[in-house]
Amino acid sequence: MGGSVGGGVVGYLAYSAALSDVDAWLSPSEEVVSVEPGRIYSAPLEYWSGLPLTSDEIAEDLQLAGYARTEVLQKVGDFQQTQNRITVRFEPSKDAVFSFEDGKVLSITSQKEEPIRRLVLNSVQLAEIRGESNRSQRQVKLEDIPEYVHGSILAVEDSRFYEHKGIDVFGLLRAVVVNLIQDGRKQGASTITQQLVKNLILNNSDKTYQRKAKEALRAIALERSIEEDILQSLEDELGAVTSEEQLKDRKAKAQKKLKDKLIEMYINEVYLGQVNGVAIVGVDQAARTYFGKPAARMTIGEAATLAGMISSPNRYSPLRHPERAHERRRIALKRMVAVGLVTEQQAKEAVKKPLEIHKTSPSRKFPWFVGHALSEVPDDVAQMGLFGKDVHTSIQPSLQRVAEKAVQESIVKLEAAYPQSKGAQIALVSVKARTGEVVAMVGGRDFYKSQFNRATQAYRPIGSIIKPIMTGFVLQERQELHPGCWVDDNPLTVKRDGKEWSPKNYDGGFKEQVRLREAIQSSRNIPMVNLFLELEKEFGSDWLKDRGQEVGLSRINSYPSSSLGAFSASPLEVAGAYTVIADGGIYHQPSSLINIQEREQDKIVWKSNNKELEVIDSSSAWMVQDMMVSVIEEGTARKVRKMGVEGHFAGKTGTTNDGRDAWFIGMDRDMITVVWVGFDDNTPLDLTGGQAAIPTWARYSDWTGSGHYPFMPAAGLKKQSICLDAVECNETGEEWVRKSSASRGALLPGGLWRQACFIGDEHQDKRELRKTTSNSETWLSFFGLEDSVDKESTKSRQVEKNEKAKKDVKREGKRKESKKNGNEEEKSRFRLLKKH
């Protein structure tokens, strides 16, 4: 009697402890966060004909975007792949057909063979934020998957699941008998509920009878607790029962709801092996990882494969041991027939099919970009944690893939052509011209050998890359200037702080006077220093530094040498600065993030509000852009055309002392791309931007099919006939000038306009250049403009000067406000906490 009472007390206490554990698990504290990882997504996939992408590469992107690889297209999101063809159902009853040839997208057409110019599809998952557990997991609802998916698991693991109350007594007795006969604990008898308890509540996989007893008690307690909650919710919804029949019916409903809830928990928590060191958890994530499709689109055979893995996921992994996985699939199908889940014919058909694996790796895609994007997550959002959130970024996978290929091919060809470049790094970054959003980023030769991101973290002298940007500032402040104006190109010595600096041109020579367009086109140094000195007279030595910092060049200095790029910037900063030229004078701070969403609530918790600032007017920006077109057509970037790149482009080369850094920035109407080449240890490359950087840009731009549309001139400009030589006016041509400035200068017979603008050192030999033309009495003095400008023109200039002064005051106010806001934004930026 005493033993019975004592046993009862022990049992009661053990069950009470089980209930306590279950209640604690069912009612987690507020500190418990979503177990689902955070996910980082690309911009929507975009494809067009001519892209150098293979069928396998596009199939991989489609899998990462959640499309299902199927034999027959049935639903939106299905796709089929053959050797040279992919068909995607992207809308109801609408398919897109990719054809491939020689490693390129030959065409994209509809079912009716009508060409699709640009196909836009879902975003790609780039990475997960998993925390210390390193689990890759994706939740799915029971109602969203075929019955045979969870049915296959029950057939193999717990065929009496919907009949028992947490433990299967018959299964337990059978296991005990088998184990006694085999003299060991060979056969388990854990139900689905017990496995949930083991993995989620006890968190203990020890194979002991004590653990089994705890597991069984907690399984019973778990089912009873959840059932009581369900019964209470049914009573609240339907009212109290009034008969035994009603009570029986309600308990049956509660039992069904209970079991559905438990099996849904199970299919989302079951461990299904490791891939690349990452734990694959849940059937949906496993389906995507092993078969390239969500669980909702799995076949009977694929569902059986996962069910057969559960008892020993890595031993039966279809990636590691396909023969074992094939055998386990056969066993699972046999069990599915035995419980009536599928017919024998369905099972035979599934067994005949080969075990097709289409791996989707849980590893990060585009790791340089992902790391940078995470560094942009605002501090307050990061402190909340990114688990359970979706981070949407601006990267375009097709452009990124092409950028990576361009860099890799360029490395091989550069080292073959110039052996001294062996081991040099290449960085590339591409941004949208009108938003600053990053669409492609390559940080070096090989991420897995060096994670240092040279596109964002390498600050190197930028050389002549600064010249067009500075010229834009000059044209803004000196509105009478234009690309046809003359700039002094003679020996020059600048004194600063008791020191003398005598800049030289790259070719070591001087041309006396050059037009501004020629100075940019041929990358002359002396004219650029003269431009700097001209504005220094009015705005002081900080004038270029102040304006450069407004467009994101954080390390620009106040020395005259800054006009030649004697300061450091990252390729991303350079790309951002050039949005001023590409978007009509508006600066767009480069950004990689679009928004961050709370997944369960489908709520945006943060949205990008990227900095924009009007720095120069559209006419100044257009004139600079047009001069950069000349760089490609006739200047230092002629190699672009020699490489066969066609289309409408503007660009600028850059080279630093001893060829340590080779740069090229190129743009079309939509995109700005910057390429840097050099050694990490600053060893001289002894190559120019044209030699080392242009090939990468050219391949990328050519392969992406860029440059389709011509640049559109600003509304405030017109073409004007001008003199192309400084003295005799023997050569003539057309140049862009402001409509408000078109009357300035000397009007020669035939409507030819002799530009009256010159930038140079007033203290040097002025070379008045006062000449008489053969067919005119008009005189021109480059330093005595009053000789060629009438009173009406002078009055017009004064009115314009007053208007410009008002605009300058307004723009300065915007600068100060933007600088203030920029400082506040900078304080809020950070690198993600180590836990992410």
Phi, psi and omega in degrees: 000311180298321179296322180294316180297316180299319178296323179295319179296315179299317179296318180298314180296321180295318180290323177298319178296323178296315178299319180298315178298318181295314180299319180296323181286322180286340180237074185291156177289167182295339183287343182290126181254170179303136179281342179291139179291159168287152181232142179248128185242153176277179165290167177306143175298139175225132180229150175207163183296145177098345179298136180279062181238142181271169177299319181293323180293318179290323177298320178298316178298319180297319177297317179293338178272003176091008176283150186256124176283115185228164177279327180231132178285117181239326186229161172299130182104357175273150171213154177240148178229131167239186187301314184236031184202138171228133177240127183239130171271106186256345173215162178307123179063017177236121179244148172246132184247117175268134171243142185236148176204130178054042176074019179229159172282107182288318181198158171229120185227166173276178177300332181272012179064026173274135183295139173254114186293316181214123181255124180249126183233189184294165176284154180263139171282122183267324187194167174236151173253104193255343184074198186291332183290335180054044179259135172256116190216144178218124182283148175217146178272146182302322183291345184264003181236154177298151182300328183289347179290303178282334178297325179295324178293316179296322180299323183272320190259330188195076187291342180256024185306316184280003182249328184271175183251029178123325173233146181258100185300318181294318178296322180296314179297319179299317181295320181298316180299313181298317182292325177294319180295320182273000179055049178179173180263074185273322186250129177273168177219028182286131174281173175303318181295318179296322178295323175298316180299315181300317187274329188252330183256305181282328181053045188215125181248018178299136180267075178231155178293329179297316179294323179297321180294314177301318181298316182295314180299319182287331175295316178297314181297321181297312181295320181294319181296313181294322180296319179298320178296319180294316178300321179294319180292326176292322177294319177297327183276319188250348183094172182290151178285150183239001180205163178297323180296317178297318180297317179297317181294320182291322178295324178295318177297317180297318180298318179295314178299318179301310184293321177298320180295318181293317181290329175294318174302316186295311183295339178269348184244352185291136180277130185229043171099175178242139176227121182055037177080004181253133178285126178265117186238129178093148185290329181291315178294323179295319179298318180291321183289316186268328187241357178069037180201157175288162182301329182297340183250012179290148173276172177300317180295321179291320176298319179296324179299314179294318179299322180289342182279335196304320184294332178204080192302320182279329177294325182254020181295129178292342176280318184272320186225074183300326180295315178296319180298322179297318180292318179295325176298318180298317180296317180296319179297323178297318178293323179295325175291318183299325181267003177080018181283321177227163178275165177298324180295317178298320180294318179299318179296321179292321181294325182293332185286141176294155178279097183269121180249129177232086188294134169243107187290139176281000179291160179294139168266144175051059189299327178298315181292316182301316178301318179293318181299319179295329179291342180271352180298126182300151185303315185293326178289317181296324180294331175288338182095148180257002177296135180078010181243154176250122180258114182262128185243178186262353186297138177253111187306321181295317178293322180296316179299317180295320179299316180296319179293319180298318180295315182296316179294322181294323178300314181298313184286327178296314181292328178290322182280326184227091184305332180293348181272000182303124181093355180293154179261150174233130175240144179221138173219138183230131182231157174288134186295328187255006177224337185080005181289133181284126181248343176205144181205123175235124187264001180163196184289315189205113182299324186282350173261333179207114181277356179297124184267099183289342178288334184237334188251344181272111176261110184232151176306138188259351176058220189292354176303333182287338192301311179297322180296313178298320179299322176300319177296319181295315180297329178292318184277336179239082190290349176281347182277160181199174184298341181271358181289154183267141177232138182294135178227066179234164179309139187219139175233128181247132179255131177215129174052041178077006180244155179246142179229125180240092182294155179233154171282160183300324182273358178081355182252182181223150182242014182066291175224140174226149173290153182302321178300316180294325179298320177286314184301317182260004177056053178283138183274313185303313179303324180292321177295322177297322176298316179301312183294328180297314180281336177298328180301324184263323189251356180088171187291343181272004189299317180286323178300313181300315182287325178296321179292330177298331181257022169090005178275087194291336186250014178294148184241184185263000183284150177304331180294345176296337177293345177251013177079028179276055174205166187257148174207160175270157175305324179294320177298318179298315179301318179297318181299325183283354172297334177300319180283320186283334184243044171063033175097002182259127177273133176241118178296128180301141180213154180242345183257141175259304175198170177232128186244143168280119191294310185294321183271354182051048186237132177281120181262345177203140180226139182296135174230073192291143181295130173232143181208127174283116185255317177227167180278167186295329179294317177298316181297317182295317181299321177295314181300320180292325175294326178290333172297320178297329178301320180282320184283322187224357189250215187289350180250025179301339181300334178305313180288325179297332178277004175085013180281122179251160179123181184262111183223155170232148183200172176205132175272162175209136179219135179257175185308135180061019179061033181291328181229128177245126185235153163210133172242127179227150182214152162243197184293337188251336193219142175244130180231131180242134177237133174237140177228134178176180178261145179298326183269012175071017175298138179302131176274332180059037177223152178272169174299325177295323181283317191261324188263324183303317182304320179295313179299317182297316179297314180300312183292321179292314183291332179274356178069034183282173174080025183292323192249140179289154175289140181260124183294152178293150183296335184274011184243159172213159176276138181224136175289134182221171173278138179259352174240151193284340189244291191276344184060042177281335178249137180230163178188187180250150179214152176283131176222160175290141178301325181287345183252001190293344181270355184278145179107193184258126178269117183261166179305143180085010177081010179287135185252121180264111188296131180253066179214134183209134176244126178184181182278113182296338185272354176271175176305117190286337183045073190311331179056034179277106186232156175254130178280157186293333185240024184206152175267004182288133177251149178225129172239123182293345178242002176234067188298339181296340180291339187235009181235123183281173185297322181296321178294323179295318178297316179300320181295322180294317177300315181296323179296319178296317179296319179297321180299319178297316179297321180298320179297315179297317181294323179296323176298318178297321180300313182296318180295317180296320180297320179296313179296321180297321178295320179294319179297321182297324180295332185271354182274152183197171171263143186303147178300152185301334183293341177267000000 
